[in-house]
């Protein structure tokens, strides 16, 4: 059909040629977002071009999932939170609903650039993007989630070499080239170029760097790095380590994340760079003048607030359309069903379902006469649909939906103890084969030494005594806890437990548990678990609200830690307000941000970075 024919048959298109073209481009974009590519073909006549939808690209090929494979995929989507409803939308297309009953297990926060990159890997396309201020062109070969971050790995056309890029540092959305435009060397193995550590991201030649870690952090760091990094162990429990480093900035940030528990020993140039960074913090001018009034953080309700305004309204309309299409597709397959069953299946109350069905009954094809509308009959207790057979076929998944299913499945399969040959693995293989996305997404969730013990305590319902090194306060304490659940948040494993010392539900990072002793069965009812889509830190009644000025070099803070408010600055920086549960954690953040960060409020914290840097410099004898 030409654009004129479309405008004639589809109500709502404007009369003017330019306005009509603009509206059509908007609709094409919406169709692409729904996974429906519109083909352009030459036609006879003054318009020269017409448009059509290829049925092969509109419908999803049959995945041939067995009931146990579909159930496993459904549980994976319910158990892995990815920040949007794409996974549930995908399941609705496949005829699976009711995903809210599974125990939440993990939360991965995908940056906006991840879905276009997933699609580029799937269709073997090149991508163009800006990364840390530079334009880059690459042929992506795979996506990896490792140590809390997503990486795109592939062949960098600008450097003519393999490269990995942290996806959250890509500015805006990548531009995806035509299908097949990506070029990879023969036998290219992307897994060989995934950075294990921040000090191996980017850069060229490697250099060996030695550092020491004190007894408090020694074992945790050694567990993280592996025994190959150990040079020696002192009688007091401290360790000397050796690392191969290609990114000094990444190493500096990681070392300063350990506060004054770690020290770079050599080479002298690397040690001097870190000392100079600390001196620059000490020399940073402390904020002066009246401090802004900061309200204490409101107690978390556990719900994620929805944005207001037109964007939220637009998403509501699309979500409603997708749900309606899923309902109609399912009815086309089954023919008739009780209203109660349909409402429960799609998570609606019965009155809301009837309103949606009445809307569907008003939809059809031109000329929209009664015989061209959907035939849906709703009674007090049931609904019956007389719909074309083609409507029962699921539509092709959007890139976001395909990514959501693949990421959820690969996350559950990465959990220690998952069955690599079970129902979920088979479902993931079938899904990826149909999407053309085999081995596109890899999720790495390394298990800290005490993870299996913590999981066993939760399953058995037994209390425990733990020795815990708090990242917020930098204190080592002994606590009696009643375990509630174990969850993975952005690459780290956490134990949610009732803490007798604190008198409430607390979240403990499993790799910071230094010792664990099993005790008696848990008495009574436990608190309701937190959903893993919440941040790993939830502001408590003792939290301090802090305002920061961030220069352009420190705006990564906005994307790396939970913030209450962020306002862009004219110089490319940001004014940020965040809740801080302990000064030790905040000191480490300030050391990592360096002289580009300045505390504005509260006044008594304005020189916190300078004091922390001075304390670390004392360890270096500077």
C-alpha positions in Angstrom: 0.0 0.0 0.0 1.2 3.5 -0.7 1.1 6.2 1.9 -2.0 7.8 0.3 -3.8 4.5 0.4 -2.9 4.0 4.1 -4.1 7.5 4.9 -7.4 6.8 3.1 -8.1 3.6 5.0 -6.6 4.4 8.4 -8.4 7.2 10.3 -6.3 9.9 12.0 -3.8 10.8 9.3 -3.5 14.5 8.6 -4.3 16.0 5.2 -1.1 17.9 4.5 1.7 16.0 2.7 4.5 16.8 5.1 2.3 16.3 8.2 1.1 13.0 6.8 4.7 11.9 6.2 5.8 12.9 9.7 2.9 10.9 11.2 3.8 7.9 9.1 7.4 8.0 10.2 6.2 8.1 13.8 4.0 5.0 13.2 6.9 3.2 11.5 9.1 3.8 14.5 6.4 2.5 16.8 6.0 -0.6 14.6 9.8 -1.3 14.8 9.7 -0.9 18.6 7.0 -3.6 18.6 9.2 -5.9 16.5 7.3 -5.3 13.3 9.6 -4.2 10.4 7.8 -2.4 7.6 9.2 -3.3 4.1 9.5 -0.6 1.4 9.0 -1.7 -2.2 8.9 0.1 -5.6 5.4 0.5 -7.1 4.0 2.0 -10.2 2.5 5.4 -9.9 3.4 8.9 -8.8 4.3 7.9 -5.2 6.9 5.3 -6.5 7.0 3.4 -3.2 4.6 1.2 -1.2 4.8 -0.5 2.1 3.9 -4.0 3.4 4.5 -6.3 6.4 6.0 -9.6 5.6 4.2 -12.4 7.5 7.5 -14.2 8.0 8.8 -11.2 10.0 5.4 -10.5 11.7 4.9 -13.9 13.3 7.1 -15.7 15.7 8.2 -19.2 14.6 7.0 -22.0 16.7 9.4 -22.5 19.6 8.1 -26.0 20.2 8.4 -25.5 24.0 7.3 -28.4 26.1 5.0 -27.6 29.1 8.0 -28.0 31.5 10.2 -25.7 29.4 7.5 -23.0 29.2 7.0 -23.2 32.9 10.8 -22.9 33.5 11.0 -19.8 31.3 8.0 -18.4 33.1 9.7 -18.9 36.5 12.9 -17.3 35.2 11.1 -14.1 34.1 9.3 -14.0 37.5 12.6 -14.5 39.4 14.8 -12.0 37.5 13.9 -8.3 37.6 15.2 -6.3 34.7 13.4 -3.0 35.4 10.6 -3.1 32.7 7.7 -5.4 31.7 9.4 -6.7 28.5 9.8 -10.2 29.8 6.2 -10.5 30.8 5.1 -9.0 27.5 7.1 -11.7 25.8 5.5 -14.5 27.8 2.1 -13.1 27.1 2.9 -13.5 23.3 3.8 -17.1 24.0 0.6 -17.6 25.9 2.2 -17.8 29.4 0.9 -15.5 32.1 0.6 -15.3 35.9 4.3 -14.8 36.5 4.0 -13.1 39.9 4.1 -16.2 42.1 7.8 -17.2 41.8 10.3 -16.3 44.5 12.4 -13.3 43.3 16.0 -14.3 43.0 18.0 -11.6 41.1 18.0 -8.1 39.8 20.1 -6.9 36.9 19.8 -3.2 35.8 20.3 -3.1 32.0 21.5 0.2 30.6 19.4 1.7 27.8 22.1 0.9 25.2 21.9 -2.8 25.9 18.8 -3.7 23.8 20.1 -2.1 20.6 23.4 -3.9 21.1 21.6 -7.2 21.6 19.7 -6.7 18.4 23.0 -5.8 16.6 24.6 -9.0 17.8 21.5 -11.0 16.8 21.4 -9.6 13.2 25.2 -9.4 12.8 25.1 -5.6 12.4 27.7 -3.0 13.0 27.0 -0.3 15.6 28.1 3.3 16.1 28.2 5.1 19.4 30.0 7.6 21.6 31.9 6.1 24.5 33.6 8.5 27.0 33.5 11.3 24.5 34.9 9.4 21.5 33.0 8.1 18.5 33.4 4.3 18.1 32.3 1.8 15.5 32.3 -1.9 16.2 30.9 -5.2 15.2 29.6 -6.6 18.5 30.0 -10.3 19.1 28.4 -10.8 22.5 27.1 -9.2 25.7 28.5 -10.1 29.2 27.3 -9.3 32.6 30.3 -9.5 35.0 30.9 -8.0 38.4 27.9 -5.7 38.3 28.3 -4.3 34.8 27.3 -5.1 31.3 30.0 -5.2 28.6 29.8 -5.3 24.8 32.6 -7.3 23.2 33.5 -7.3 19.6 35.8 -6.0 16.8 36.6 -2.3 17.0 36.7 -1.0 13.4 38.5 2.2 14.5 41.4 0.3 16.2 41.2 -2.8 14.0 41.4 -4.9 17.2 39.1 -6.6 19.7 37.7 -4.4 22.4 35.2 -4.4 25.2 33.1 -1.5 26.3 31.2 -0.9 29.5 27.6 -0.4 28.2 26.6 2.1 30.9 29.4 4.4 29.6 27.9 4.6 26.1 26.3 8.0 25.6 22.8 7.8 24.3 21.6 4.9 22.1 23.9 3.1 19.6 23.0 3.5 15.9 22.5 0.0 14.5 23.6 -0.7 10.9 21.9 -2.9 8.3 21.6 -6.6 8.9 24.9 -8.4 8.1 26.9 -5.1 8.2 29.0 -6.4 11.1 32.4 -8.0 10.3 34.2 -10.3 12.7 37.5 -12.2 12.1 37.1 -15.9 11.4 37.0 -17.9 14.7 36.7 -14.8 16.8 36.1 -15.8 20.4 34.6 -12.9 22.3 34.9 -14.7 25.7 38.7 -14.1 25.4 38.3 -10.4 25.5 35.8 -9.9 28.4 37.5 -7.9 31.1 37.7 -9.8 34.4 38.5 -6.7 36.4 38.2 -2.9 36.1 41.9 -2.5 35.8 41.8 -4.7 32.7 39.2 -2.6 30.8 40.6 -0.7 27.8 44.3 0.3 27.6 47.0 -1.4 25.7 50.1 -3.1 27.2 49.9 -4.7 30.7 52.1 -3.9 33.6 52.5 -5.8 36.9 51.4 -3.9 40.0 51.9 -5.0 43.6 49.8 -4.0 46.6 49.2 -5.0 50.2 45.8 -5.5 51.8 45.3 -5.5 55.6 43.9 -8.4 57.6 40.4 -7.1 57.7 39.9 -7.2 53.9 42.6 -9.7 53.0 40.6 -12.8 52.7 37.6 -11.2 50.9 39.9 -9.6 48.3 41.9 -12.9 47.9 38.6 -14.8 47.3 37.7 -12.2 44.7 41.0 -12.3 42.8 41.9 -15.9 43.2 45.0 -17.6 44.6 47.1 -16.8 41.5 47.3 -13.2 42.6 48.9 -14.0 46.0 52.6 -13.2 46.4 52.9 -13.7 50.2 50.9 -13.8 53.4 52.1 -12.1 56.6 51.7 -13.5 60.1 49.1 -10.9 61.0 46.9 -12.0 58.1 47.6 -9.3 55.6 48.5 -10.2 52.0 50.8 -9.0 49.3 49.2 -9.3 45.8 50.4 -8.9 42.2 48.0 -7.9 39.4 48.4 -7.4 35.6 47.1 -3.9 34.9 46.1 -2.2 31.6 43.9 0.6 33.1 45.5 2.6 35.9 42.3 4.6 36.4 40.4 1.4 37.0 43.0 0.1 39.4 43.0 3.4 41.3 39.2 3.3 41.7 39.3 -0.3 42.9 42.1 0.3 45.4 40.5 3.4 46.8 37.2 1.4 47.1 39.1 -0.5 49.8 39.8 2.8 51.7 42.8 2.6 53.9 42.8 -1.2 53.9 44.9 -1.4 50.8 48.2 0.3 49.6 49.9 0.2 46.1 53.5 -0.8 46.6 54.8 -0.5 43.1 55.9 0.3 40.4 56.9 3.7 41.7 55.1 5.5 38.9 51.7 3.8 39.7 52.1 4.5 43.4 53.0 8.2 42.6 49.9 8.6 40.4 47.7 7.4 43.2 49.4 9.7 45.8 49.0 12.6 43.4 45.3 11.9 43.1 45.0 11.9 46.9 46.9 15.2 47.2 44.6 16.7 44.6 41.6 15.8 46.8 43.3 17.3 49.9 43.9 20.5 47.9 40.3 20.8 46.7 38.6 23.9 48.0 36.1 23.1 50.7 32.6 24.4 50.0 31.6 27.5 52.0 28.5 29.5 52.6 25.0 28.6 53.9 24.1 25.0 53.4 20.8 24.1 51.6 18.1 22.6 53.7 17.9 18.8 53.1 14.9 16.8 54.1 15.5 13.3 55.6 14.8 10.4 53.3 11.3 9.0 53.4 11.1 5.4 54.5 11.0 3.0 51.6 7.7 1.4 50.8 9.4 -1.2 48.6 7.7 0.1 45.5 9.5 1.9 42.7 7.8 5.2 41.9 6.5 5.6 38.4 7.4 8.7 36.4 4.6 11.1 35.8 3.7 13.1 32.6 3.4 12.3 28.9 6.1 9.6 28.8 4.4 7.6 31.5 1.0 8.0 29.8 2.5 6.9 26.4 3.9 3.8 28.0 0.6 3.1 29.7 -1.1 3.2 26.3 1.5 0.8 24.8 1.4 -1.5 27.7 -2.4 -1.6 27.5 -2.2 -2.3 23.7 0.2 -5.2 24.2 -1.9 -6.7 26.9 -5.0 -6.4 24.8 -3.3 -8.0 21.8 -2.1 -10.9 24.1 -5.7 -11.4 25.4 -7.1 -11.4 21.8 -4.4 -13.8 20.6 -5.1 -16.2 23.4 -8.9 -16.0 22.8 -8.3 -16.7 19.2 -6.6 -19.9 20.2 -9.0 -21.2 22.8 -12.3 -19.8 21.4 -14.1 -19.4 24.7 -13.4 -19.2 28.4 -15.0 -18.1 31.7 -14.4 -14.4 32.4 -13.0 -15.3 35.8 -10.3 -17.5 34.2 -9.3 -14.9 31.6 -9.1 -12.1 34.3 -6.9 -14.2 36.5 -4.7 -15.3 33.6 -3.9 -11.7 32.6 -3.9 -10.1 36.0 -7.0 -8.0 35.7 -10.1 -7.6 37.7 -13.3 -8.8 35.9 -14.7 -5.3 35.3 -11.5 -4.1 33.8 -11.3 -7.2 31.6 -14.8 -6.6 30.3 -13.9 -3.0 29.4 -10.8 -4.2 27.5 -12.9 -6.7 25.6 -15.5 -4.1 24.7 -12.7 -2.0 23.3 -11.4 -4.9 21.3 -14.9 -5.5 19.8 -14.7 -2.0 18.3 -11.5 -2.8 16.4 -11.2 -4.3 13.0 -10.1 -3.5 9.4 -11.3 -0.9 6.9 -14.1 0.0 6.2 -14.8 -0.7 9.9 -18.4 -1.9 9.2 -19.9 -4.4 11.7 -18.9 -7.3 9.6 -15.2 -6.1 9.6 -14.9 -5.8 13.4 -13.7 -8.4 15.8 -16.5 -10.7 16.8 -16.2 -11.0 20.6 -19.3 -12.0 22.6 -19.2 -11.2 26.4 -21.8 -12.5 28.7 -22.1 -12.2 32.5 -19.9 -15.2 33.1 -18.0 -16.0 29.9 -16.4 -14.6 26.7 -16.4 -16.2 23.3 -14.4 -15.1 20.3 -14.8 -15.8 16.6 -11.5 -14.6 15.3 -9.3 -15.4 12.3 -6.8 -18.3 12.8 -3.9 -16.0 12.1 -4.6 -14.0 15.3 -3.8 -17.1 17.4 -0.2 -17.0 16.1 2.2 -15.1 18.4 3.8 -12.0 17.0 7.6 -11.8 16.7 9.3 -10.6 19.8 10.7 -7.1 20.0 14.4 -6.7 20.7 13.6 -5.7 24.3 11.4 -8.8 24.8 14.0 -11.1 23.2 16.7 -9.7 25.4 14.5 -9.9 28.5 13.8 -13.6 28.0 17.4 -14.4 27.1 18.8 -12.5 30.1 16.4 -13.9 32.6 17.1 -17.5 31.4 20.9 -17.0 31.4 20.8 -15.4 34.9 19.0 -18.3 36.4 21.3 -20.7 34.7 24.3 -18.8 36.1 23.1 -19.4 39.7 25.3 -22.0 41.5 23.6 -25.4 41.4 21.4 -24.7 38.3 20.8 -27.6 36.0 22.8 -26.9 32.8 20.8 -29.5 30.9 17.4 -29.0 32.4 14.1 -27.6 31.2 15.3 -23.9 31.3 18.5 -24.7 29.4 16.5 -26.4 26.7 14.0 -23.5 26.6 16.8 -21.0 26.3 18.5 -22.9 23.5 15.2 -23.1 21.5 14.5 -19.4 22.1 18.0 -18.3 21.1 17.9 -20.5 18.0 14.7 -18.8 16.8 15.9 -15.3 17.6 19.3 -15.9 15.9 20.9 -15.0 19.3 22.7 -18.1 20.3 25.3 -17.3 23.0 24.6 -13.6 22.6 24.1 -13.0 26.4 26.3 -14.4 29.1 25.7 -13.8 32.8 28.4 -14.4 35.4 27.3 -14.6 39.0 30.4 -15.8 41.0 29.6 -17.5 44.3 31.3 -16.2 47.4 32.7 -18.9 49.7 29.8 -18.9 52.2 26.9 -18.6 49.6 26.0 -22.3 49.8 26.0 -22.2 53.6 23.7 -19.1 53.6 21.3 -20.7 51.1 21.1 -23.9 53.2 20.2 -21.8 56.2 17.4 -20.1 54.3 16.1 -23.5 53.0 16.3 -25.1 56.5 14.9 -22.1 58.3 17.7 -21.9 60.9 19.2 -18.9 62.7 22.9 -18.2 62.6 25.6 -16.2 64.2 27.8 -14.2 61.8 30.9 -12.1 61.9 30.3 -9.3 59.5 32.4 -6.5 58.0 30.0 -3.7 57.2 30.9 -1.7 54.1 28.8 1.3 55.4 30.5 1.7 58.8 33.8 -0.3 58.2 33.1 -2.1 61.4 33.5 -5.8 62.1 30.6 -7.0 64.4 29.0 -10.3 65.5 25.3 -10.6 64.9 22.6 -13.2 65.4 20.4 -13.3 62.3 17.2 -15.2 61.2 17.7 -15.7 57.4 14.7 -14.7 55.1 16.0 -14.9 51.5 19.1 -14.8 49.4 19.1 -12.5 46.3 21.6 -11.4 43.7 21.7 -7.6 43.1 23.8 -6.2 40.3 26.4 -9.0 40.5 26.6 -9.3 44.3 24.9 -11.9 46.5 22.9 -10.6 49.6 21.3 -12.2 52.6 18.1 -10.6 53.8 17.7 -11.5 57.5 16.1 -10.3 60.7 19.1 -8.9 62.7 18.7 -9.2 66.4 21.4 -6.6 67.0 19.5 -4.0 64.8 16.0 -5.2 65.8 14.8 -5.4 62.2 15.2 -6.7 58.6 18.7 -6.0 57.3 20.6 -6.8 54.0 24.1 -8.3 54.3 26.5 -8.8 51.4 27.4 -12.4 51.5 31.1 -11.9 50.6 31.4 -9.6 53.7 30.3 -12.4 56.0 33.7 -13.5 57.6 32.4 -16.4 59.7 29.0 -18.2 60.1 27.8 -20.6 62.8 24.5 -22.4 62.4 22.1 -22.1 65.4 18.6 -23.2 66.3 15.5 -23.2 64.0 14.1 -19.8 63.4 11.3 -19.0 65.9 8.0 -17.5 64.8 7.2 -15.7 61.6 9.9 -13.8 59.6 9.5 -10.4 58.0 8.2 -10.1 54.4 11.2 -10.4 52.1 12.3 -7.4 50.0 11.9 -7.6 46.3 15.3 -7.8 44.6 14.4 -4.9 42.3 15.0 -2.6 45.2 18.4 -1.1 45.6 20.9 -3.0 47.7 20.9 0.0 50.1 17.6 1.2 51.5 17.8 4.4 53.5 17.0 3.8 57.2 16.0 6.2 59.9 19.6 7.0 60.8 20.6 7.9 57.2 22.2 11.3 56.4 21.1 13.2 53.4 24.1 14.6 51.5 24.4 17.0 48.6 27.3 16.8 46.2 28.6 19.0 43.4 30.0 16.6 40.7 32.3 17.9 37.9 32.0 16.3 34.4 34.6 13.7 35.4 32.5 12.3 38.3 29.0 12.1 36.9 29.4 8.3 36.8 28.3 8.5 40.5 24.7 9.2 39.3 24.6 5.9 37.5 26.6 3.9 40.0 24.9 4.5 43.4 21.2 5.1 44.5 20.5 8.9 44.3 17.5 10.8 45.6 17.8 13.6 43.1 20.1 14.7 40.3 20.2 18.0 38.5 22.5 18.6 35.5 24.9 21.5 35.7 25.9 23.9 32.8 29.5 22.7 32.9 28.4 19.0 32.2 28.5 18.0 35.9 25.6 17.5 38.2 24.2 18.5 41.6 23.3 15.2 43.4 21.4 14.4 46.6 21.8 11.0 48.1 21.1 9.2 51.4 24.2 7.9 53.2 24.0 5.1 55.7 27.6 5.3 57.0 30.5 7.6 56.5 33.0 4.8 55.6 31.1 4.0 52.4 30.7 7.6 51.5 34.4 8.3 52.1 35.4 5.6 49.7 33.0 7.0 47.1 34.5 10.5 47.5 38.0 9.1 47.1 37.0 7.3 43.9 35.3 10.5 42.5 38.4 12.5 43.4 38.8 16.3 43.1 35.8 16.4 40.7 33.4 15.9 43.7 32.7 18.4 46.5 30.3 18.0 49.5 27.9 20.9 49.8 25.8 19.7 52.7 25.7 19.0 55.6 28.3 21.5 56.6 30.1 19.2 59.0 30.8 16.8 56.1 32.2 19.3 53.7 35.8 18.3 54.5 35.1 14.6 54.7 37.0 13.8 51.4 40.0 15.8 52.5 40.1 14.0 55.9 39.8 10.6 54.3 42.4 11.4 51.6 44.8 12.6 54.4 44.3 9.4 56.3 45.1 7.2 53.3 48.1 9.4 52.5 49.4 8.7 55.9 49.6 5.0 55.0 51.8 6.0 52.0 54.0 8.1 54.3 53.0 11.2 52.3 
